[in-house]
Amino acid sequence: MLGDMLASPVFTAHPTEMRRASVVERETEIANLLQAYEKAANPSEKRQIEDDLYREVALLWNTRLNRPERITVQDEINNLVSAVQRSVLPALVTLYSEWGRDIPHDGALPNVLKLGSWIGGDRDGHPHVDEITLNYAFKEQARVAFAFYAGQMDKLDTELTVSDEVTPVSDALQELARKSLNTDIHRVDEPYRRTIAHIKQRLARTRAQILGETQNSRATDTSALAYESSKAFVRDLRVIRDSLASHGGRRLIGTTLKTLMRIARSCGFHLLSLDLRQNSDVHERVIAELFTQSSELVDYLGMSESERCSLLYAELANDRILRWEFGKYSDETRRELRIVDAAAEIVKIFGPEAFGAYVISKAASVSDILEPLVLLKQAGLVRGGPQPHCMLKISPLFETIGDLEAAPEIMKKWLGNFAVRSLMGRPAIQEVMLGYSDSNKDGGYTSSRWSLHKASKAVKAVCDKAGVSLRLFHGRGGSVGRGGGPAFAAILAQPKGTVGGQIRVTEQGEMIARKFGNIVTAHKTLDSFAAATFLATVPKCRDHGPSHDAKLEEQFAPIMDQINTVSFEAYRGLVYDDPYFLDFFHTVTPVDEVSHLKIGSRPASRTASGKIEDLRAIPWVFAWSQTRFMLPGWYGFAAAVRELKIEDSVLQAMIQWDFFEVFIANMEMALAKADMEIARQYADLAGEPEEANRIYAKIKSEFDDTVALILRIRNAPYLLSTHERLRNQIERANPLLNSLNRLQVYLLGIRRHGNRHKLVQLAMQLTVNGIASALRNTG
C-alpha cells in the first residue's frame, strides 16, 4: 500500500493572502518564540525569550501591512519557495524520520508525499505567466533543493567517520572514493568521507550547470561530472547505504542518510512538481491556427466534435509536427509554443517528474483533452506514431455543475480510444481534476458538493471498466464556498474507492501560511494528509468499516439527489435569475475594491463584462466573506429541505453518513462566521433600497431557517457545539471583527460618494486585511 501511495499538496498563488510576506515572517517568528517559551527550562531563558518576543512584536507593529504595488508572479514564486525552505522541507525531514522508525522498509516511503505547485505554470487567464516565469520557478526551486542537499551532505560528512582500517567497505564505495580528489591526509582511511566529498562536488557542478553559476576553480574537482539526473544522485547515496548495511549492519545507517535519500527521491533537483494549466478555449484557437498554416489548410474551427477528434487522433498517430519557422502566428500561438518549448527543455534538465500534470481548464469534450497533446507534440513532449506517448500527465478539469455531470461520459469516450493507453504509459493512471470553486459559484454549496461526490464515483466506475487507475485532483480553496474545511475529514468522506492511495489537493492563498507557515503546522498538516490518504484507501482501519458507510450512501443518495435539484433551483433563482441581484452584489459587497487590491498577480475577472459568470470564484467568495453574508457556504440547503418536507428524523439519521457529516460540519462553520446584523449594514449601501431590502430579507430568512435546521439536525443549543475550540476562537475574534466591519461599511460609504483620497483607500485595504485575517479562511 505505502509503496504505491501518493499524497500531493499542490501550492497555488491565488489572491486570497492579504498579509505581506514580511508580516507572515514576523508572525512565524513570534509563534516559534511562544513555543520556545513554553519549553524554557529556567527563568533566565524565559527572560531572554521575553526580550526577543518584545522585539518581534515591536518589529511587526512597525512593519507596513499593505502592499503599495500589485505583486508579480516572481514574488509569488519567491514567497512559496521561502515557505518551503523555512518550514515544509524541515517538516518533511522530521516526518520521514518518524515514519522510518515505524516503517523500517526503506523502499516503502519514497513517494508517500510529493510536493506540487502551480506558481509560474498556471497561465489560465493569467497574462503574466510565460516561459520566463516557468524557468524562474524551476531555478528558484532548484536553488533551495541544492542548498538543502548540501547542508545534509555536510551533516553526513560529520557522521560517517568510519575507517576502512577498522571496517571494510564495498568495492562500489571504494570506486566512488577513488574518484574524489580529496588528498587530505586525515581522510586517507575514510572512504565514506572521500565519497561524500566527491558527491558534493558533483552536486556543485550540477547546481552550477542548472543555475548558470560560475564555480570557484580552486574548489572544483575537475573529475566530478554533473549529475545527469537526481536518480544518479540517489544511486550514489545508495552505494553508501548498501556498503554500510553489508559491512557493519543497518544500525550504521543513520537518519540523515535515510531521510536524504527519501527526499531526493520525492523532490529531485526540481523540489516541487509544477503543473501547467491553460483554458481549453486557448488550446482550440492555437490548434486551429497551427492547422490553418500547415500544409493541410484545415478549417478546424468549422469542424464538428467527431471530425475534430478524428483529425487530432490522426495527428497523434504520425511523427510530424505542424509548426514551421516561417509561420505567421498570432501572439497567443507564439506564446503557447514558447511555453511548451520551455517545458521540453526543463524535462531535459530535471526529467519528466519535474511536472505534475498538464491541467485543462473548462474541459467539456474529448477534443479539449486531445488539443494540448497535439500542442505538446510540437515541442517533442508527445511522441507520435502507432503507439503515441506523452511525457506529462494530462488532467482534464471539470468545473461547473454541467461539466461535472458530463465528466463520466467524456471520460468514457476518451478512455475508449485505443491510443489513450499508449499515451498514458505504465502504469496507466488517469488523473482527473475536480473544481470546487466554479461549481459552487455555478450551483451553490449543496449542489456543488453533491455533484462533486457523484462525479467522483462515476468517473471511478468508468476508469475501473477501462482497466485504468484513477487519481483525483481536488481543486479546493480555503473557504467553505470553495471546498475548504478540515482536509482530514474531507478525504475520509470521499466515495469508496476513489482515493485508492493517490490524491492531489490544492493549497491556496492564505491557507499556505496558515497550514505550512511554520515547522509545527507544516508537520501536522502533512502528517494528517498522508494519514487520511492511507485510511481512506484501507477503510477496514476505520471504526465502522467500509460496508456501513456504503449502505448509508445507498439509502440516502436518492434524498440527496432531490435536495440537490431543489437547492440548485433556489440558488440559481436568487443569484442568476433575480434581475437586481447583480447590482446588489456590486453595491453591497466590496468586490470592486477587493478586485483592485494589490494582493495577487492574477486579474479578478476573466473578462470586462462584470457578470457573475465571468468573475473568478475567488473574489466572489472573498467579497461575501468580507460582508459576513458567507452566502456561498450555505445558501439553498434549507430551501430544499423545506420544499421537499423532509423530516428532521431523516436528516438526523443521515448525519451518520460520512459525506453528510462533513457536508453539514462545513456549512455549520460558514454559518457560525456569518453575522446578519453586520450584513444588514452592508445592505444599506445599496443604490435602490427597496430592491436591496427585498433581497436582504430573502437571504436573512434563509439564513435563519438554515441555522434552525442545523441545530435540529445536531440536536444542539448552538452552532459548533461539537467544535468548542473553533467556536471559542470565533467568539474571541468577533468584537474586533465587528468593529472592522463597521469601519469598512463607513469607508465604503464615503468612497461610493466620491471620496477617493489615498488615506481612505489605505484604510479600506487595512480593513479588508484585518477581516480576512480574523476569519482565517476567506478565499
C-alpha positions in Angstrom: 0.0 0.0 0.0 2.7 2.5 1.0 4.8 1.6 -2.0 2.2 2.9 -4.4 0.8 5.7 -2.2 0.9 9.4 -3.4 -0.4 12.2 -1.3 0.4 15.5 -3.0 -0.4 19.0 -1.7 -0.2 21.4 -4.6 0.6 25.0 -3.7 -1.1 27.8 -5.7 -0.9 31.6 -5.5 -4.5 32.7 -5.9 -5.0 36.2 -4.4 -6.6 35.4 -1.0 -3.5 36.0 1.1 -3.9 39.6 2.4 -0.8 39.6 4.5 2.6 40.6 3.1 5.4 38.1 3.3 7.2 40.4 5.8 4.2 40.2 8.1 3.9 36.5 7.8 7.6 36.1 8.6 7.2 38.2 11.8 4.2 36.2 12.9 6.0 33.0 12.2 8.9 34.1 14.4 6.5 35.1 17.2 4.9 31.7 17.0 8.3 30.0 17.2 9.3 32.1 20.3 6.0 31.3 22.0 6.7 27.6 21.6 10.2 28.1 22.8 8.9 30.0 25.9 6.6 27.0 26.8 9.7 24.7 26.8 12.1 27.1 28.5 13.8 25.4 31.5 14.8 28.3 33.7 13.9 31.9 34.5 16.9 33.3 32.7 16.0 31.6 29.5 12.4 32.8 29.8 13.6 36.4 30.3 15.7 36.2 27.1 12.7 34.9 25.1 10.5 37.6 26.5 13.0 40.2 25.3 13.0 38.5 21.8 9.2 38.4 21.8 9.1 42.1 22.7 11.4 42.9 19.8 9.5 40.8 17.3 6.1 42.3 18.3 7.7 45.8 18.0 9.0 44.9 14.6 5.6 43.7 13.5 4.0 46.8 14.9 6.3 48.9 12.8 6.0 46.8 9.6 3.8 48.2 6.7 0.8 46.0 6.4 -0.4 47.0 2.9 1.2 46.4 -0.5 1.8 49.6 -2.5 2.1 47.7 -5.7 0.5 44.5 -7.1 2.8 41.5 -6.5 4.3 39.7 -9.5 4.4 36.0 -10.4 8.1 36.1 -9.4 7.1 37.5 -6.0 4.6 34.6 -5.5 7.3 32.1 -6.5 9.7 33.7 -4.0 7.1 33.6 -1.2 6.3 29.9 -1.8 9.9 28.8 -2.1 10.7 30.7 1.1 7.9 28.9 2.9 9.1 25.5 1.6 12.6 26.2 2.7 11.6 27.6 6.1 9.1 25.1 7.2 7.9 22.4 4.6 11.3 20.8 4.0 12.3 20.7 7.7 8.8 19.2 8.4 9.4 16.5 5.7 12.8 15.7 7.3 11.1 15.1 10.7 8.2 13.2 9.2 10.3 10.8 7.2 12.5 10.3 10.2 9.5 9.4 12.4 7.9 7.2 9.7 11.2 5.5 9.1 11.3 4.3 12.8 7.8 2.8 12.5 8.1 1.5 8.9 11.7 0.3 8.6 11.4 -1.0 5.0 13.2 1.7 3.1 11.5 1.2 -0.3 8.0 1.8 1.1 8.3 5.5 1.7 9.7 7.5 -1.2 6.5 8.6 -2.9 4.2 9.0 0.1 4.4 12.8 -0.1 5.1 14.7 -3.3 5.1 18.5 -3.2 3.5 20.3 -6.2 2.9 23.9 -7.3 1.0 25.9 -9.9 3.0 29.1 -9.5 4.8 30.0 -12.7 3.0 27.5 -14.8 -0.7 28.3 -14.4 -1.4 30.6 -17.3 -5.3 30.2 -17.4 -6.4 33.8 -17.7 -3.1 35.0 -16.4 -1.3 37.3 -18.8 1.9 37.4 -16.7 2.7 33.7 -16.8 5.0 32.7 -19.6 8.2 30.8 -20.4 10.2 33.3 -18.3 8.2 32.7 -15.1 8.3 28.9 -15.8 12.1 28.9 -16.0 12.3 31.3 -13.0 10.2 28.9 -10.9 12.4 25.9 -11.6 15.6 27.8 -11.0 14.5 29.2 -7.6 13.1 25.8 -6.6 16.4 24.1 -7.6 18.4 26.7 -5.7 16.6 25.6 -2.5 16.9 21.9 -3.3 20.7 22.1 -3.8 21.1 24.2 -0.7 19.2 21.6 1.3 21.2 18.7 -0.1 24.5 20.5 0.5 23.5 21.0 4.1 22.5 17.4 4.5 25.8 16.2 2.9 27.8 18.4 5.3 25.9 16.7 8.2 26.5 13.3 6.7 30.2 14.1 6.5 30.4 14.7 10.2 28.6 11.4 10.9 30.4 8.9 8.7 33.8 8.9 10.2 34.2 5.1 9.5 37.8 4.0 8.8 38.4 1.2 6.4 41.3 0.1 8.7 38.6 -0.9 11.2 35.7 -1.8 9.0 35.9 -2.9 5.3 33.7 -1.2 2.7 32.2 -2.3 -0.6 34.0 -2.2 -3.9 31.5 0.2 -5.3 32.1 2.7 -2.4 35.9 2.4 -2.9 35.4 3.2 -6.6 33.5 6.4 -5.7 36.1 7.3 -3.0 38.9 6.9 -5.6 37.1 9.4 -7.9 37.5 12.1 -5.2 40.5 14.4 -5.4 40.4 14.9 -1.7 44.1 14.5 -0.7 43.7 15.4 3.0 46.0 13.1 5.0 43.3 12.8 7.6 40.9 11.3 5.0 43.1 8.6 3.6 41.5 5.8 5.6 37.9 7.3 5.5 36.4 6.3 2.2 32.9 7.4 3.2 34.0 10.9 3.7 36.0 10.9 0.5 32.9 9.6 -1.3 30.8 12.4 0.3 33.4 14.9 -1.0 33.0 13.5 -4.5 29.2 13.6 -4.3 29.3 17.2 -3.1 31.5 18.2 -6.0 29.1 16.6 -8.4 26.2 18.4 -6.7 28.1 21.7 -7.0 28.7 21.1 -10.7 25.1 20.1 -11.3 23.9 23.3 -9.4 26.3 25.5 -11.5 25.1 23.9 -14.7 21.3 24.2 -13.9 21.5 27.7 -12.4 24.1 29.1 -14.8 26.5 29.9 -12.0 30.3 30.1 -12.2 32.2 27.8 -9.8 35.4 28.7 -7.9 38.0 26.8 -9.9 40.3 26.2 -6.9 37.4 24.5 -5.1 36.4 22.4 -8.1 37.1 18.8 -8.6 37.5 18.7 -12.4 36.9 14.9 -12.5 33.5 15.3 -10.9 30.9 15.5 -13.6 27.5 17.0 -13.2 24.7 14.5 -12.4 22.6 13.7 -15.4 19.5 13.4 -13.1 18.6 13.2 -9.5 18.3 9.5 -9.9 22.0 9.3 -10.4 22.5 11.3 -7.2 20.3 8.8 -5.4 22.3 5.9 -6.8 25.5 7.3 -5.3 23.7 7.7 -1.9 22.5 4.1 -2.3 26.1 2.9 -2.7 26.9 4.5 0.7 23.8 2.9 2.3 24.5 -0.6 0.8 28.1 -0.5 1.9 27.1 0.4 5.5 24.4 -2.3 5.5 26.8 -5.1 4.3 29.8 -4.1 6.4 28.7 -3.3 9.9 24.9 -3.6 9.8 21.9 -1.4 9.3 22.4 0.3 12.6 25.2 2.3 11.0 22.7 3.8 8.5 21.6 6.9 10.3 18.5 9.0 10.0 20.4 11.7 8.0 21.2 9.3 5.1 17.7 7.6 5.1 15.9 10.9 5.1 18.2 12.4 2.5 17.5 9.5 0.1 13.8 9.7 0.6 13.6 13.4 0.0 15.9 13.2 -3.0 13.6 10.5 -4.5 10.5 12.6 -3.8 11.8 16.1 -4.7 14.7 15.5 -7.1 16.5 18.6 -8.1 13.2 20.4 -9.0 11.9 20.4 -5.4 8.2 21.0 -6.4 6.5 19.3 -9.4 5.0 22.1 -11.4 1.6 21.8 -13.1 1.0 23.6 -16.4 -2.6 24.9 -16.9 -4.4 26.5 -19.7 -8.0 27.1 -20.8 -9.4 24.8 -23.5 -10.6 27.9 -25.5 -6.9 28.9 -25.9 -5.9 25.4 -27.0 -8.7 25.4 -29.6 -7.6 28.7 -31.1 -3.9 27.7 -31.1 -4.5 24.3 -32.7 -6.8 25.9 -35.3 -4.1 28.3 -36.3 -1.4 25.5 -36.5 -3.7 23.6 -38.8 -4.6 26.7 -40.9 -0.9 27.4 -41.5 0.2 23.9 -42.1 0.2 22.2 -45.5 -3.2 20.7 -44.9 -5.1 24.0 -44.7 -7.7 22.5 -42.4 -10.7 24.6 -41.2 -10.5 23.2 -37.6 -13.0 25.7 -36.1 -15.6 24.7 -38.7 -15.5 21.0 -37.8 -17.9 19.0 -35.7 -16.6 17.3 -32.5 -16.3 13.9 -34.1 -14.4 15.4 -37.1 -12.0 17.2 -34.7 -11.3 14.1 -32.7 -10.6 12.1 -35.9 -8.2 14.8 -37.1 -6.4 15.1 -33.7 -6.1 11.3 -33.3 -4.7 11.1 -36.8 -2.2 13.8 -35.9 -1.0 11.8 -32.8 -0.6 8.7 -35.0 2.2 10.2 -37.0 5.6 11.8 -36.1 5.4 15.0 -38.0 4.9 18.5 -36.4 2.6 21.2 -37.6 4.6 24.2 -36.7 7.2 25.7 -39.1 9.7 28.5 -38.6 8.2 30.8 -41.3 4.6 30.6 -39.9 3.0 33.9 -39.2 1.4 33.0 -35.9 -0.5 35.3 -33.6 1.0 36.5 -30.3 -1.2 33.9 -28.4 0.1 31.0 -30.5 3.7 32.1 -30.3 3.3 32.5 -26.5 1.9 28.9 -26.2 4.7 27.5 -28.3 7.3 29.2 -26.2 5.8 27.7 -23.1 5.9 24.1 -24.4 9.4 24.7 -25.7 10.5 25.8 -22.3 8.7 22.8 -20.7 10.6 20.5 -23.1 13.9 22.0 -22.1 13.0 21.6 -18.4 12.2 17.9 -18.9 15.7 17.5 -20.4 17.3 19.1 -17.3 15.1 17.7 -14.5 13.3 14.8 -16.0 9.5 14.3 -16.6 8.9 14.1 -12.9 9.5 17.9 -12.8 5.9 18.3 -14.0 2.9 17.1 -12.1 0.3 17.3 -14.9 -1.0 19.4 -17.7 -4.3 20.7 -16.5 -7.0 21.6 -19.0 -9.5 24.2 -17.6 -13.0 24.1 -19.0 -12.7 20.6 -20.3 -16.0 19.9 -22.0 -15.2 17.4 -24.7 -12.7 14.7 -25.8 -11.2 17.2 -28.3 -10.4 19.5 -25.4 -8.2 16.7 -24.0 -6.6 16.0 -27.3 -5.7 19.5 -28.3 -3.0 20.1 -25.6 -1.5 16.7 -26.6 -1.0 18.0 -30.2 0.4 21.2 -28.8 2.9 19.3 -26.6 3.8 17.3 -29.7 5.2 20.5 -31.3 7.9 20.6 -28.6 8.7 16.9 -28.5 6.8 16.2 -25.3 4.5 13.8 -27.1 5.9 11.2 -29.4 3.6 10.4 -32.2 3.2 7.2 -34.1 1.2 3.9 -33.9 1.8 3.9 -30.1 2.0 7.6 -29.1 3.5 8.5 -25.8 3.2 11.7 -23.6 5.9 12.6 -21.1 3.3 14.6 -19.0 0.1 13.5 -17.3 -3.0 15.1 -18.9 -5.6 16.2 -16.3 -9.0 17.5 -17.6 -10.6 19.9 -15.1 -14.3 19.7 -14.7 -15.5 22.9 -13.0 -19.2 23.8 -13.4 -22.2 21.7 -12.4 -22.8 20.9 -16.1 -19.1 19.9 -16.5 -19.3 17.6 -13.5 -22.5 15.9 -14.9 -20.9 15.4 -18.3 -17.5 14.2 -17.0 -18.3 10.4 -16.9 -19.4 10.4 -20.5 -16.4 12.4 -21.7 -14.0 10.1 -19.8 -15.8 7.1 -21.2 -15.3 8.3 -24.8 -11.7 9.4 -24.0 -10.7 6.1 -22.4 -12.4 4.1 -25.2 -9.9 5.0 -27.8 -7.0 2.5 -28.4 -4.3 5.3 -28.5 -5.1 6.5 -25.0 -3.5 3.6 -23.1 -0.3 4.1 -25.0 -0.3 7.9 -24.2 -0.6 7.2 -20.5 2.5 5.0 -20.3 2.9 2.5 -17.5 1.3 2.2 -15.0 -1.8 3.5 -16.7 -3.1 6.3 -14.4 -5.7 8.8 -15.5 -5.7 12.0 -13.5 -9.0 14.0 -13.3 -9.3 17.4 -11.6 -12.5 18.5 -9.9 -13.2 22.2 -9.4 -14.9 23.2 -6.1 -14.9 26.9 -6.7 -16.7 27.4 -10.0 -19.1 24.6 -9.3 -20.1 26.4 -6.1 -20.5 29.8 -7.9 -22.5 28.0 -10.6 -24.9 26.0 -8.4 -24.4 26.8 -4.8 -22.9 24.9 -1.9 -25.2 21.9 -1.8 -25.3 21.3 -5.5 -21.5 21.7 -5.8 -20.7 19.2 -3.0 -23.1 16.6 -4.1 -22.2 16.9 -7.8 -18.5 16.6 -7.0 -19.3 13.5 -4.9 -21.3 11.8 -7.7 -18.8 12.8 -10.4 -16.0 11.2 -8.3 -17.9 7.9 -8.1 -19.0 7.9 -11.7 -15.5 8.7 -13.1 -14.1 6.0 -10.9 -16.5 3.4 -12.4 -15.5 4.5 -15.9 -11.8 4.1 -15.1 -12.4 0.7 -13.5 -14.3 -0.6 -16.5 -11.4 0.7 -18.8 -8.8 -1.0 -16.6 -7.2 2.3 -15.7 -6.2 3.6 -12.2 -7.8 6.9 -11.3 -6.1 9.8 -9.5 -8.4 12.6 -8.4 -7.1 16.1 -8.1 -9.3 18.2 -5.8 -9.2 21.9 -6.6 -10.1 23.2 -3.1 -9.8 26.7 -1.7 -9.6 28.0 1.9 -13.3 29.0 2.4 -16.2 26.6 2.7 -17.6 28.1 -0.5 -14.5 27.0 -2.4 -14.2 23.5 -0.9 -12.4 24.5 2.3 -12.8 22.9 5.7 -10.8 20.2 7.5 -8.9 18.2 4.9 -8.6 15.1 7.0 -12.4 14.6 7.3 -12.9 15.6 3.7 -10.6 12.9 2.4 -12.1 10.3 4.6 -15.6 11.3 3.3 -14.6 10.7 -0.3 -16.7 8.0 -2.1 -15.5 4.4 -1.5 -12.5 3.5 -3.7 -12.0 7.0 -5.2 -8.9 7.7 -3.2 -7.1 4.5 -4.0 -3.8 5.6 -2.3 -3.5 8.5 -4.8 -4.8 12.1 -4.2 -3.7 15.6 -5.1 -5.2 18.6 -3.4 -4.6 22.3 -4.0 -3.5 24.5 -1.1 -4.4 28.1 -1.9 -3.8 31.6 -0.8 -3.8 32.4 2.9 -4.1 28.7 3.7 -0.4 28.1 2.7 0.7 30.4 5.6 -1.9 29.0 8.0 -1.1 25.4 7.3 2.5 25.4 6.3 3.8 28.7 7.8 6.0 27.1 10.5 7.5 23.7 11.0 5.0 22.5 13.6 1.9 23.3 11.5 3.5 22.0 8.3 4.4 18.8 10.1 0.8 18.4 11.4 -0.7 19.2 8.0 1.5 16.8 6.0 1.2 14.0 8.6 -2.6 14.2 8.7 -2.9 14.5 4.9 -0.8 11.3 4.5 -2.7 9.5 7.2 -6.1 10.4 5.7 -5.0 9.2 2.3 -3.9 5.9 3.9 -7.1 5.5 5.9 -9.4 6.3 3.0 -7.7 3.6 1.0 -7.7 1.0 3.7 -11.2 1.5 5.2 -11.0 -1.5 7.4 -8.8 0.6 9.7 -11.8 2.8 10.4 -14.2 2.3 13.2 -17.3 1.1 11.5 -15.8 -0.5 8.4 -16.5 0.2 4.7 -19.8 -1.6 4.3 -21.6 0.6 6.9 -21.0 3.9 5.1 -21.7 2.3 1.7 -25.1 1.1 2.9 -25.8 4.6 4.3 -25.0 6.2 0.9 -27.2 3.7 -0.9 -30.0 4.5 1.5 -29.7 8.3 1.4 -28.3 9.1 -2.0 -31.8 9.4 -3.5 -32.7 12.0 -0.9 -29.6 14.0 -1.7 -30.5 13.8 -5.4 -33.8 15.5 -4.5 -32.2 18.1 -2.2 -29.6 18.8 -4.9 -32.2 19.6 -7.6 -34.3 21.9 -5.4 -31.2 23.6 -3.8 -29.8 24.3 -7.3 -33.0 25.9 -8.4 -33.2 28.0 -5.2 -29.6 29.2 -5.6 -29.9 30.0 -9.3 -33.2 31.7 -8.7 -31.5 34.2 -6.4 -28.1 34.6 -8.0 -28.7 34.4 -11.7 -32.5 34.8 -12.2 -33.2 37.8 -9.9 -32.8 40.9 -12.2 -31.5 43.1 -9.4 -29.1 40.6 -7.8 -26.0 41.6 -9.8 -26.4 45.2 -8.9 -27.0 44.2 -5.2 -23.8 42.2 -5.3 -21.7 45.0 -6.7 -23.1 47.7 -4.4 -23.4 45.8 -1.2 -20.1 43.9 -1.2 -16.6 45.4 -1.6 -16.0 43.2 -4.7 -14.8 46.2 -6.8 -12.4 47.3 -4.0 -11.2 43.7 -3.5 -10.6 43.3 -7.2 -8.2 46.3 -7.2 -6.2 45.3 -4.1 -2.5 44.5 -4.6 -2.9 41.0 -3.3 -2.3 38.8 -6.3 -0.8 38.7 -9.7 -3.9 37.3 -11.5 -6.8 39.5 -12.8 -10.0 39.2 -10.7 -12.2 38.6 -13.8 -11.8 36.6 -16.9 -13.5 39.4 -19.0 -14.5 43.0 -18.5 -18.2 42.2 -18.5 -18.8 42.5 -14.8 -21.2 39.4 -14.9 -21.1 36.9 -12.1 -20.4 34.1 -14.7 -17.2 35.8 -15.8 -16.0 36.8 -12.3 -13.4 34.4 -10.8 -14.6 32.4 -7.9 -12.0 33.9 -5.6 -13.3 37.5 -5.4 -16.8 36.2 -5.5 -16.3 34.2 -2.2 -13.9 36.8 -0.8 -16.4 39.6 -1.2 -19.2 37.7 0.5 -16.9 36.8 3.4 -16.0 40.4 4.0 -19.6 41.3 4.4 -20.3 38.4 6.7 -23.1 37.1 4.5 -21.0 33.9 3.8 -23.6 33.2 1.2 -21.6 30.7 -1.0 -21.1 28.4 2.1 -24.8 27.7 2.9 -27.5 29.2 0.7 -30.0 26.8 -0.8 -30.0 23.8 1.6 -32.8 24.9 3.9 -35.0 25.9 0.9 -34.7 22.4 -0.5 -35.4 20.6 2.8 -38.4 22.9 3.3 -39.9 22.4 -0.1 -39.4 18.6 0.0 -40.8 18.4 3.5 -38.0 16.1 4.7 -38.5 15.1 8.3 -35.8 16.1 10.9 -35.5 12.4 11.9 -34.4 11.5 8.4 -31.7 14.2 8.4 -30.6 13.1 11.9 -30.1 9.6 10.5 -28.2 10.9 7.5 -25.6 12.5 9.8 -24.1 9.1 10.4 -23.1 9.1 6.7 -19.5 10.4 6.3 -20.4 12.6 3.3 -23.4 14.2 5.0 -21.5 14.8 8.3 -18.7 16.7 6.6 -21.2 18.5 4.4 -23.1 19.7 7.5 -20.0 20.5 9.5 -18.5 22.8 6.9 -21.9 24.5 6.4 -22.1 25.0 10.1 -18.7 26.6 10.2 -19.8 29.1 7.5 -23.0 29.9 9.4 -21.0 30.5 12.6 -18.8 33.0 10.9 -21.7 34.8 9.3 -23.5 37.7 11.0 -26.7 39.0 9.5 -26.7 42.2 11.7 -23.4 43.2 10.2 -24.6 42.1 6.8 -27.6 44.4 7.2 -25.2 47.4 7.4 -23.6 46.4 4.1 -27.1 46.0 2.5 -27.9 49.7 3.5 -25.2 50.7 1.0 -27.3 49.6 -2.0 -28.4 52.2 -4.5 -32.1 51.0 -4.6 -33.1 50.5 -1.0 -36.4 48.8 -1.8 -34.9 46.1 -4.0 -32.0 45.7 -1.6 -34.3 45.3 1.3 -36.2 42.6 -0.6 -33.1 40.6 -1.4 -31.6 41.0 2.1 -34.9 39.9 3.7 -34.9 36.7 1.5 -31.2 35.9 2.4 -31.9 36.7 6.1 -34.9 34.4 6.1 -33.0 31.6 4.5 -30.1 32.1 7.0 -32.4 31.8 10.0 -34.1 28.7 8.6 -30.7 27.1 7.8 -29.3 27.8 11.3 -32.5 26.4 12.9 -32.3 23.4 10.7 -28.7 22.6 11.6 -29.5 22.9 15.3 -32.3 20.5 14.9 -30.2 18.0 12.9 -27.5 18.3 15.6 -30.0 18.4 18.4 -27.7 21.2 19.7 -28.4 24.5 21.6 -25.9 26.5 19.4 -23.7 26.2 16.3 -20.4 24.4 16.6 -21.4 22.6 19.8 -19.2 19.7 18.7 -16.3 22.0 17.9 -15.9 24.1 21.1 -12.4 25.2 20.3 -13.4 26.7 16.9 -16.5 28.3 18.4 -14.3 29.9 21.1 -11.9 31.2 18.5 -14.8 32.8 16.6 -16.3 34.3 19.7 -12.9 35.8 20.8 -12.4 37.4 17.3 -16.0 38.8 16.9 -15.7 42.0 18.9 -12.7 43.2 16.9 -14.0 41.7 13.7 -17.3 43.5 14.1 -15.6 46.8 14.7 -13.5 46.3 11.5 -16.7 45.5 9.5 -18.4 48.7 10.8 -15.4 50.8 9.8 -15.3 49.1 6.4 -19.0 50.0 5.8 -18.3 53.6 6.7 -15.3 53.7 4.3 -17.3 52.1 1.5 -20.0 54.7 2.0 -17.7 57.6 1.7 -15.9 56.0 -1.3 -19.2 55.4 -3.1 -19.9 59.2 -2.6 -16.7 60.1 -4.4 -14.0 60.3 -1.7 -11.0 58.7 -3.3 -8.3 60.1 -1.0 -5.3 57.8 -0.7 -5.7 57.5 3.1 -9.3 56.3 2.6 -8.0 53.8 0.1 -5.3 52.7 2.6 -7.8 52.4 5.4 -10.1 50.3 3.2 -7.2 48.0 2.4 -6.4 47.6 6.1 -10.0 46.7 7.0 -10.0 44.0 4.2 -6.7 42.8 5.6 -8.0 42.6 9.2 -11.3 41.0 8.4 -9.6 38.3 6.2 -7.1 37.6 9.0 -9.8 37.3 11.6 -12.0 35.0 9.5 -8.8 32.9 8.7 -10.3 31.1 5.6 -11.9 33.7 3.4 -10.7 32.8 -0.1 
